[in-house]
Amino acid sequence: MGPNPSQIAALEDWLRAAFPEAQVSAEGDFDREVYLFRARENKRGGNRYEIEISYETFEDHSAAKIVTMLNGINAAERLETEPNSRFFLDRFFNFGRSKYGNTG
């Protein structure tokens, strides 16, 4: 089961706060059971900042707890220092580069 609309909105808000000049979008990948959150700079050739969050994370934790954990591990700063890479957060709050999608 994927995230509910309030969970999606909370993570989109977190990403907007981290990258206020970027356009934020989110979409699910049912086959991989992840939700991809993306912030793209609004200029040609601009950076993108991406994080996949497993469906299990949303099942196990509230949106507030997920956002608190992302802030606690400085996830936005990591995304900013490695733009155009895709990161992943699992249900145990392990955070790192995704083995899918962008590699830089």
C-alpha positions as CSV (number, residue, x, y, z in Angstrom):
1,M,0.0,0.0,0.0
2,G,1.4,3.4,-1.0
3,P,1.3,6.6,0.9
4,N,-1.9,8.5,1.6
5,P,-2.4,12.1,0.2
6,S,-1.5,13.8,3.5
7,Q,1.8,11.9,3.6
8,I,2.6,12.8,0.0
9,A,1.7,16.5,0.7
10,A,4.0,16.5,3.8
11,L,7.0,15.2,1.8
12,E,6.3,17.6,-1.1
13,D,6.2,20.5,1.5
14,W,9.5,19.3,3.0
15,L,11.1,19.2,-0.5
16,R,9.7,22.7,-1.4
17,A,11.1,24.1,1.8
18,A,14.5,22.6,1.0
19,F,14.5,23.8,-2.6
20,P,12.1,26.8,-2.8
21,E,13.1,27.8,-6.3
22,A,12.4,24.3,-7.7
23,Q,9.3,22.7,-9.1
24,V,8.2,19.7,-6.9
25,S,6.5,16.6,-8.2
26,A,5.8,13.1,-6.8
27,E,4.8,9.8,-8.4
28,G,4.5,6.2,-7.3
29,D,6.2,3.2,-8.8
30,F,3.9,0.4,-7.9
31,D,6.2,-2.3,-9.3
32,R,9.1,-1.3,-7.1
33,E,6.9,-0.1,-4.2
34,V,8.5,3.3,-3.9
35,Y,7.3,6.8,-4.2
36,L,9.6,9.2,-6.0
37,F,9.8,12.9,-4.9
38,R,11.5,15.2,-7.3
39,A,12.5,18.9,-7.2
40,R,13.7,20.4,-10.5
41,E,15.2,23.8,-10.9
42,N,13.2,26.0,-13.2
43,K,16.1,26.9,-15.5
44,R,17.3,25.1,-18.6
45,G,19.8,22.5,-17.6
46,G,19.0,23.0,-13.9
47,N,19.7,20.5,-11.2
48,R,17.2,18.0,-10.0
49,Y,17.0,16.6,-6.5
50,E,15.3,13.1,-6.1
51,I,14.5,10.8,-3.3
52,E,12.6,7.5,-3.4
53,I,10.8,6.5,-0.2
54,S,9.6,2.9,0.1
55,Y,5.9,2.2,0.6
56,E,6.8,0.3,3.8
57,T,8.2,3.5,5.2
58,F,4.8,5.2,4.8
59,E,3.1,2.1,6.3
60,D,5.3,2.1,9.4
61,H,5.7,5.8,10.1
62,S,3.7,9.0,10.1
63,A,4.6,11.7,7.7
64,A,5.8,13.9,10.6
65,K,8.2,11.2,11.8
66,I,9.6,10.7,8.2
67,V,10.1,14.5,7.9
68,T,11.8,14.6,11.3
69,M,14.1,11.8,10.4
70,L,15.0,13.4,7.0
71,N,15.8,16.6,8.8
72,G,17.8,14.7,11.4
73,I,20.0,13.0,8.8
74,N,20.4,16.2,6.8
75,A,18.9,14.6,3.8
76,A,18.2,17.9,2.0
77,E,21.9,18.9,2.3
78,R,22.9,15.5,0.9
79,L,20.6,15.9,-2.1
80,E,22.0,19.4,-2.6
81,T,25.6,18.3,-2.5
82,E,24.9,15.5,-5.0
83,P,22.4,17.0,-7.4
84,N,21.1,14.8,-10.2
85,S,21.6,11.7,-8.1
86,R,18.6,9.7,-6.8
87,F,18.5,8.8,-3.1
88,F,16.5,6.2,-1.3
89,L,15.0,6.0,2.2
90,D,13.7,2.6,3.6
91,R,11.5,1.7,6.5
92,F,14.5,1.5,8.9
93,F,15.5,5.1,7.9
94,N,18.6,3.8,6.0
95,F,19.4,6.6,3.6
96,G,21.7,6.5,0.6
97,R,22.0,6.5,-3.2
98,S,19.3,4.5,-5.0
99,K,20.5,1.7,-7.2
100,Y,17.8,2.7,-9.7
101,G,17.3,5.9,-11.7
102,N,19.8,8.7,-11.8
103,T,23.4,8.1,-11.0
104,G,24.7,11.6,-11.5
